[in-house]
Amino acid sequence: MHELGQSLFGMHQTYDPESGANTNSEPPKKSNLPSIKSISTVFASLSAINKVKSDENEAKVGSPMNELEWSIKAARLALKRRKNAQLTYNTYLQQIKNREASLEKLQKAVDVSGHSGSADTKIVEAQKAVDVAKQSANKALSDLDAVTQRVFREMDRFKQGVDLELRKLYVSHARVQVDYSQQLENEWKKLLPQNGSSPRSSVSGRVSPSTSLASASSKEAEMMMI
């Protein structure tokens, strides 16, 4: 848009039918069509509006959206930690079952063959392994409870915060887009044939119908986005 406006402005400087600079032709007739200069000016304005609104949208929507994305990633990480804690606890429970089964086999073997120094030593070691596994399981269960309580406590607050931030983003996005559309419309209207009347003018301080309609459309757009 900016480059096209520059090209048209260069064309206007080279050849401007409205100025009558071309001496080999008859004086131009008056027309209600926009001049090349007017078109180049409008295109320059449209280019500036696009840049300004793009920056505004990034500041009011893009950056907050990135921050919200980080919050969601943090929530997902918290859920993953709880899942890992649950997996660790289940692993220790299975370890207890396996070691208790090994201890039971040793005790049955001793009951059949009788006590011996090596057999009693193996039983003692197996019992210690069971006790260690139970201690690890108790610690894993304590960690799981702490993580679970923290996740449940923070998740409700997280959901409310995300819902509120999303609503704010929707409203901000709607306002930027509505204002952007209104500015584009105002610029494009400058290229419409002029018939001596302007639908945007206001008389005696009263708001014109188009302005009132634009305001109503803006509010309706915001409500739709919400």
C-alpha positions in Angstrom: 0.0 0.0 0.0 2.8 2.4 0.9 4.7 1.6 -2.3 1.6 2.0 -4.4 0.9 5.4 -2.8 4.5 6.5 -3.6 4.1 5.4 -7.2 0.9 7.3 -7.6 2.4 10.4 -6.0 5.3 10.2 -8.5 2.8 9.9 -11.3 1.0 13.0 -9.9 4.2 15.0 -10.0 5.0 13.8 -13.6 1.5 14.2 -15.0 -1.3 16.0 -13.2 -4.4 16.5 -15.4 -6.0 18.8 -12.8 -3.2 21.3 -12.9 -3.4 21.8 -16.7 0.4 21.5 -16.9 0.1 19.5 -20.1 0.0 22.5 -22.7 -0.8 20.3 -25.7 -4.2 19.3 -24.3 -7.3 21.3 -23.6 -8.0 22.4 -20.0 -9.3 19.5 -18.0 -12.9 19.3 -17.3 -14.0 19.3 -13.7 -14.8 15.9 -12.4 -16.2 14.6 -9.1 -13.7 11.6 -9.3 -10.7 11.7 -7.0 -7.4 12.9 -8.3 -4.2 10.9 -8.5 -2.9 13.0 -5.6 -6.0 12.3 -3.5 -5.6 8.6 -4.2 -1.9 8.6 -3.3 -2.7 10.6 -0.1 -5.4 8.1 0.9 -3.0 5.1 0.3 -0.3 6.7 2.4 -2.9 7.2 5.2 -4.0 3.6 4.9 -0.4 2.4 5.1 0.1 4.4 8.3 -3.2 3.1 9.8 -2.1 -0.4 9.1 1.2 0.1 10.9 -0.3 1.9 13.9 -3.1 -0.7 14.3 -0.7 -3.6 13.9 1.5 -2.2 16.7 -1.6 -1.5 18.9 -3.0 -5.0 18.3 0.4 -6.5 19.3 0.5 -4.4 22.5 -3.1 -5.0 23.5 -3.6 -8.5 22.3 -0.4 -10.1 21.1 1.7 -9.5 24.2 -1.0 -10.4 26.7 -1.7 -13.5 24.7 1.9 -14.6 25.0 1.8 -14.0 28.8 -1.4 -16.1 29.0 0.3 -18.8 27.0 3.1 -19.0 29.6 0.5 -19.3 32.4 -1.1 -22.2 30.5 2.3 -23.9 30.1 2.9 -23.5 33.8 -0.4 -25.1 34.6 0.4 -28.0 32.2 3.8 -28.4 33.9 2.1 -28.6 37.3 -0.2 -31.3 36.1 2.7 -33.2 34.6 4.6 -33.0 38.0 1.5 -34.4 39.8 1.4 -37.3 37.2 5.1 -38.0 37.8 4.5 -38.0 41.5 1.6 -40.5 41.1 3.8 -42.7 38.9 6.6 -42.7 41.5 4.2 -43.7 44.3 2.7 -46.5 42.2 6.2 -47.7 41.3 7.1 -48.0 45.0 3.8 -49.8 45.8 4.7 -52.4 43.1 8.2 -52.6 44.5 6.8 -53.4 48.0 4.6 -56.2 46.5 7.5 -57.7 44.7 9.8 -57.6 47.7 7.2 -59.0 50.0 6.6 -61.8 47.6 10.4 -62.6 47.6 10.4 -62.5 51.4 7.4 -64.9 51.6 9.2 -67.4 49.3 12.3 -67.3 51.5 10.3 -67.8 54.6 8.5 -70.8 53.0 11.9 -72.3 51.9 13.2 -71.9 55.5 10.1 -73.6 56.9 10.7 -76.6 54.5 14.4 -77.0 54.7 15.0 -75.6 58.2 17.0 -72.6 59.5 20.5 -72.0 58.4 22.9 -69.1 58.6 22.7 -68.1 55.0 18.9 -68.5 54.8 18.4 -66.3 57.9 20.7 -63.7 56.4 18.7 -63.6 53.2 15.5 -63.2 55.1 16.9 -60.3 57.1 18.1 -58.6 54.0 14.8 -59.2 52.3 12.9 -57.7 55.3 15.2 -54.6 55.2 14.5 -54.2 51.5 10.7 -54.3 52.2 11.1 -51.7 55.0 13.1 -49.4 52.7 10.5 -49.7 49.9 7.8 -48.9 52.4 9.7 -45.8 53.6 10.2 -44.7 50.0 6.5 -45.2 49.3 5.5 -43.2 52.4 7.7 -40.3 51.3 6.3 -40.6 47.7 2.8 -40.5 49.1 3.6 -37.4 51.1 5.0 -35.7 48.0 2.0 -36.7 46.0 -0.4 -35.3 48.6 1.5 -32.0 48.7 1.5 -31.7 44.9 -2.1 -32.7 44.6 -3.3 -30.1 47.2 -1.2 -27.4 45.5 -2.5 -28.3 42.1 -6.2 -28.4 43.2 -5.7 -25.1 45.1 -4.1 -23.3 42.3 -6.1 -24.8 39.5 -9.4 -23.1 40.5 -7.6 -19.7 40.7 -5.9 -20.5 37.4 -9.2 -21.2 35.6 -10.8 -18.0 36.9 -7.8 -16.0 35.9 -7.6 -17.5 32.4 -11.3 -16.9 31.9 -11.0 -13.2 32.9 -7.9 -12.6 30.8 -9.5 -14.2 27.8 -12.6 -12.0 28.1 -10.3 -9.0 28.3 -8.4 -10.1 25.2 -11.7 -10.6 23.3 -12.8 -7.1 24.1 -9.5 -5.5 23.4 -9.3 -7.3 20.0 -12.8 -6.3 19.1 -12.2 -2.6 20.0 -9.0 -2.5 18.0 -10.7 -4.2 15.0 -13.7 -2.0 15.1 -11.7 1.2 15.3 -9.4 -0.1 12.6 -12.4 -0.8 10.3 -13.9 2.7 11.0 -10.6 4.4 10.1 -10.3 2.4 6.9 -13.9 3.3 6.0 -13.3 6.9 6.6 -10.2 6.9 4.3 -11.9 4.9 1.5 -14.9 7.3 1.6 -12.5 10.1 0.5 -12.2 8.3 -2.8 -16.0 8.2 -3.4 -17.4 10.6 -6.0 -18.4 13.9 -4.3 -21.9 15.0 -5.0 -21.9 18.1 -2.8 -23.2 16.4 0.4 -21.3 14.6 3.0 -23.0 11.8 4.9 -20.6 12.2 7.8 -21.3 15.8 8.5 -23.2 16.8 11.6 -25.6 19.7 11.8 -26.3 21.8 14.9 -24.1 19.6 17.0 -26.2 16.5 16.3 -24.4 13.2 15.6 -24.9 12.0 12.0 -26.7 8.7 11.4 -23.5 7.1 10.1 -21.7 8.0 13.3 -24.5 6.7 15.5 -24.6 3.5 13.4 -20.8 3.0 13.7 -21.0 3.4 17.5 -23.8 0.9 17.7 -21.9 -1.5 15.5 -18.8 -1.1 17.7 -20.8 -2.1 20.9 -22.5 -5.0 19.1 -19.1 -6.2 17.9 -17.7 -6.1 21.4 -20.7 -8.0 22.8 -20.4 -10.6 20.1 -16.7 -11.1 20.9 -17.5 -11.5 24.6 
